[in-house]
Amino acid sequence: MTTAVPSPPADEQELLADALARPWYHTIELRPGVLTTGAVDHRRIAPRLLPADLGGRRCLDVGTFDGFWAFAMEDRGAAHVAAVDLERYDQADWPPRNRPRLLAEGGDGDPGERFRIAARLRGSAVERVLTPIYDLDPDVAGGTYDHAVLSDVLLHVRDPVGALEAIGRVLRPGGRLVVAEEINLRLSLLSPRAPAAHLQTGWTDYGWWQANVAGLREWLHQAGFRVAARTFYVIDAVKAMRQWHVAYEVTPDPTAPQAADRPR
């Protein structure tokens, strides 16, 4: 027997129509079978990077933006999901020479506008935490977490190791962090063992670093993490963003200085 899906109230129908008319960064299922038109689509790779069952676990999505990873962890039964983002675009770690122009183009804008629309239409209980990544700690984040995701964020920060250390402060002992980042394929092939990164500030508005595979691993090592697994993939995205990525699944290294004790 087929059960009819009830129609949403009129105000939610209007909200859904508004959502589908917007450009999105993430492809997100707002209703069963109803998707945003996102510049990037993580649905194919998500089952390779996330456990099928996150039941009972506290999960954190750092740099959530439209919210794909937060909602994906919620869909996998997480007991609690928090999504970290900035309150305003002007809190972003923009390269200094680009900052005046970017401020004029909308620095007072709200990065979470689409997130809130998606959360309402999905009936989501994800909690949004507003803070720069460097300021993460248990008081700010609402405690510590069993599982965290950081996706395509390190290329946008001036201090990748400092950002990773901040996440380490809110990850429980034995917790898992998935770090998925665009990689510089040429540097990875030329220097497979030597850590390296290409500085992007001369040709991108928002980017700082594009590391090679060894460079990302070294950032993780310096921040106090131990690699548990590695996955390579090409992201499903519009052509300009269709880049090779590596995802490292890492755990806190018990032999490293504790993140809470390292200077901020």
Secondary structure per residue as TSV (DSSP state, phi and psi in degrees):
chain	resnum	aa	ss	phi	psi
A	1	M	-	360.0	134.9
A	2	T	-	-94.3	130.0
A	3	T	-	-98.9	127.2
A	4	A	-	-69.1	138.9
A	5	V	-	-86.3	122.0
A	6	P	-	-63.6	145.7
A	7	S	-	-73.3	143.7
A	8	P	-	-69.0	157.9
A	9	P	-	-57.4	162.8
A	10	A	H	-58.6	-40.4
A	11	D	H	-65.9	-35.1
A	12	E	H	-74.9	-30.6
A	13	Q	H	-62.4	-41.3
A	14	E	H	-65.5	-41.1
A	15	L	H	-64.5	-40.4
A	16	L	H	-64.4	-43.1
A	17	A	H	-62.3	-40.6
A	18	D	H	-63.4	-43.0
A	19	A	H	-62.1	-42.7
A	20	L	H	-72.9	-17.6
A	21	A	H	-86.6	-9.0
A	22	R	S	-89.5	153.5
A	23	P	-	-78.8	139.4
A	24	W	E	-123.9	155.1
A	25	Y	E	-81.6	-49.1
A	26	H	E	-95.0	143.9
A	27	T	-	-82.6	118.0
A	28	I	-	-132.3	137.5
A	29	E	E	-82.8	108.4
A	30	L	E	-82.1	-36.5
A	31	R	E	-137.9	162.2
A	32	P	T	-52.8	116.3
A	33	G	T	79.7	2.5
A	34	V	E	-111.8	115.0
A	35	L	E	-117.4	145.8
A	36	T	-	-72.9	156.9
A	37	T	-	-92.4	90.1
A	38	G	E	-94.5	154.2
A	39	A	E	-70.1	-29.1
A	40	V	E	-127.2	147.9
A	41	D	E	-131.2	107.2
A	42	H	-	-93.3	4.6
A	43	R	T	-62.7	-36.8
A	44	R	T	-69.1	-37.8
A	45	I	T	-87.6	-21.3
A	46	A	H	-54.2	-42.7
A	47	P	H	-64.4	-21.3
A	48	R	H	-82.9	-22.4
A	49	L	H	-104.0	-20.9
A	50	L	S	-116.7	145.4
A	51	P	-	-60.9	149.9
A	52	A	S	-67.8	-26.9
A	53	D	-	-130.5	117.6
A	54	L	-	-112.3	23.2
A	55	G	B	-54.8	132.7
A	56	G	T	82.3	-5.6
A	57	R	-	-100.1	146.4
A	58	R	E	-90.4	125.8
A	59	C	E	-124.0	150.2
A	60	L	E	-133.6	130.2
A	61	D	E	-111.2	111.7
A	62	V	E	-97.1	121.0
A	63	G	T	80.5	48.1
A	64	T	-	-67.2	-38.1
A	65	F	T	55.5	-111.1
A	66	D	T	-74.7	-18.9
A	67	G	-	105.7	10.7
A	68	F	H	-53.3	-52.3
A	69	W	H	-68.3	-34.8
A	70	A	H	-62.8	-45.9
A	71	F	H	-68.4	-34.7
A	72	A	H	-63.8	-39.3
A	73	M	H	-71.1	-35.4
A	74	E	H	-63.1	-42.6
A	75	D	H	-62.1	-25.2
A	76	R	T	-90.4	14.9
A	77	G	T	87.8	16.2
A	78	A	B	-56.0	141.3
A	79	A	S	-67.7	-33.7
A	80	H	E	-154.0	138.3
A	81	V	E	-128.4	129.5
A	82	A	E	-116.1	143.6
A	83	A	E	-122.8	115.5
A	84	V	E	-90.5	132.3
A	85	D	E	-155.8	173.4
A	86	L	-	-85.7	151.7
A	87	E	S	-77.5	-34.7
A	88	R	S	-138.4	150.7
A	89	Y	G	-60.6	-30.1
A	90	D	G	-71.7	-2.8
A	91	Q	G	-85.2	-4.8
A	92	A	S	-68.9	155.8
A	93	D	-	-86.1	57.4
A	94	W	-	-70.2	145.7
A	95	P	-	-55.8	134.5
A	96	P	T	-55.0	-38.7
A	97	R	T	-72.0	-18.6
A	98	N	T	-91.3	-16.9
A	99	R	H	-59.1	-48.9
A	100	P	H	-56.1	-43.9
A	101	R	H	-66.7	-43.0
A	102	L	H	-67.0	-35.9
A	103	L	H	-61.7	-43.5
A	104	A	H	-66.8	-27.8
A	105	E	T	-85.2	-0.4
A	106	G	T	138.5	37.7
A	107	G	T	-64.7	-22.8
A	108	D	T	-90.2	8.3
A	109	G	-	-70.2	166.9
A	110	D	-	-107.9	112.4
A	111	P	T	-64.8	-17.6
A	112	G	T	-97.0	10.3
A	113	E	H	-61.0	-47.9
A	114	R	H	-72.2	-34.0
A	115	F	H	-55.6	-47.3
A	116	R	H	-64.4	-37.0
A	117	I	H	-63.9	-47.3
A	118	A	H	-62.8	-42.1
A	119	A	H	-61.7	-42.5
A	120	R	H	-66.0	-46.5
A	121	L	H	-67.3	-30.2
A	122	R	H	-85.8	-10.3
A	123	G	T	67.5	36.3
A	124	S	-	-81.5	148.5
A	125	A	-	-107.7	13.4
A	126	V	-	-60.3	134.6
A	127	E	E	-92.9	129.2
A	128	R	E	-93.0	126.8
A	129	V	E	-111.0	122.6
A	130	L	E	-101.5	108.9
A	131	T	-	-167.3	145.4
A	132	P	-	-61.7	148.4
A	133	I	G	-59.5	-36.0
A	134	Y	G	-65.8	-20.9
A	135	D	G	-94.2	5.8
A	136	L	-	-61.0	132.7
A	137	D	-	-158.3	170.4
A	138	P	H	-58.7	-34.7
A	139	D	H	-65.6	-42.4
A	140	V	H	-71.3	-41.3
A	141	A	H	-86.8	-2.0
A	142	G	T	78.7	32.0
A	143	G	S	115.7	-162.6
A	144	T	-	-112.4	166.0
A	145	Y	E	-132.8	153.0
A	146	D	E	-88.4	-28.1
A	147	H	E	-146.9	134.4
A	148	A	E	-137.7	153.5
A	149	V	E	-127.7	134.9
A	150	L	E	-129.4	108.8
A	151	S	E	-121.9	118.2
A	152	D	S	51.3	50.5
A	153	V	-	-116.0	-38.1
A	154	L	G	-62.1	-29.9
A	155	L	G	-66.0	-15.5
A	156	H	G	-101.7	3.2
A	157	V	-	-116.6	146.4
A	158	R	S	-70.4	-32.7
A	159	D	-	-123.0	84.0
A	160	P	H	-60.7	-39.4
A	161	V	H	-66.3	-42.2
A	162	G	H	-61.1	-38.1
A	163	A	H	-64.6	-42.4
A	164	L	H	-66.5	-38.3
A	165	E	H	-60.6	-39.7
A	166	A	H	-61.7	-40.7
A	167	I	H	-64.9	-37.3
A	168	G	H	-58.3	-28.0
A	169	R	H	-69.4	-22.9
A	170	V	T	-111.2	9.3
A	171	L	E	-100.2	131.3
A	172	R	E	-70.2	153.7
A	173	P	E	-53.6	130.3
A	174	G	E	82.7	-2.2
A	175	G	E	-69.8	167.5
A	176	R	E	-120.0	139.0
A	177	L	E	-125.7	129.1
A	178	V	E	-103.6	119.6
A	179	V	E	-112.6	112.0
A	180	A	E	-114.7	119.5
A	181	E	E	-138.7	145.7
A	182	E	E	-60.8	138.7
A	183	I	-	-119.6	156.4
A	184	N	-	-86.7	105.9
A	185	L	H	-66.0	-39.9
A	186	R	H	-62.8	-46.6
A	187	L	H	-65.1	-33.3
A	188	S	H	-66.8	-36.5
A	189	L	H	-78.1	-38.2
A	190	L	H	-75.6	-33.1
A	191	S	-	-131.5	71.4
A	192	P	S	-66.4	-24.6
A	193	R	S	-111.4	-18.3
A	194	A	S	-92.7	121.5
A	195	P	-	-61.6	133.9
A	196	A	-	-155.5	158.5
A	197	A	E	-150.4	144.1
A	198	H	E	-94.6	127.3
A	199	L	E	-79.8	120.5
A	200	Q	-	-98.5	0.9
A	201	T	T	-62.8	-21.1
A	202	G	T	-77.1	-15.1
A	203	W	T	-138.8	5.1
A	204	T	-	-126.8	152.9
A	205	D	S	-74.1	-40.2
A	206	Y	S	-114.3	-10.2
A	207	G	-	-93.3	152.7
A	208	W	-	-113.3	-61.0
A	209	W	E	-125.9	141.4
A	210	Q	E	-126.1	100.7
A	211	A	E	-82.0	159.8
A	212	N	-	-84.3	175.7
A	213	V	H	-59.6	-44.3
A	214	A	H	-67.1	-31.7
A	215	G	H	-66.6	-43.6
A	216	L	H	-63.4	-40.9
A	217	R	H	-62.3	-39.2
A	218	E	H	-68.0	-38.8
A	219	W	H	-56.4	-44.9
A	220	L	H	-63.9	-42.0
A	221	H	H	-61.6	-46.7
A	222	Q	H	-65.5	-28.6
A	223	A	T	-83.3	-2.4
A	224	G	T	96.4	29.8
A	225	F	E	-117.0	155.3
A	226	R	E	-119.2	130.5
A	227	V	E	-75.1	130.6
A	228	A	E	-106.6	-30.0
A	229	A	E	-159.8	159.5
A	230	R	E	-141.3	138.9
A	231	T	E	-136.0	133.1
A	232	F	E	-105.4	145.1
A	233	Y	E	-164.0	158.5
A	234	V	E	-99.9	125.5
A	235	I	-	-68.8	141.5
A	236	D	E	-79.6	113.7
A	237	A	E	-162.9	171.6
A	238	V	-	-59.9	158.2
A	239	K	G	-53.1	-43.0
A	240	A	G	-64.9	-22.3
A	241	M	G	-107.5	2.7
A	242	R	-	-81.6	82.7
A	243	Q	-	-118.1	157.4
A	244	W	E	-66.9	138.7
A	245	H	E	-127.9	156.3
A	246	V	E	-126.2	137.9
A	247	A	E	-115.7	122.3
A	248	Y	E	-103.3	130.1
A	249	E	E	-98.2	122.7
A	250	V	E	-130.8	159.9
A	251	T	E	-129.0	156.6
A	252	P	E	-59.9	133.2
A	253	D	-	-82.7	114.4
A	254	P	T	-65.8	-15.9
A	255	T	T	-88.1	-9.8
A	256	A	S	-87.4	157.9
A	257	P	-	-55.2	141.5
A	258	Q	-	-65.1	138.0
A	259	A	G	-58.3	-36.7
A	260	A	G	-66.7	-21.4
A	261	D	G	-95.0	-9.6
A	262	R	S	-81.7	146.9
A	263	P	-	-62.2	149.1
A	264	R	-	-107.0	360.0
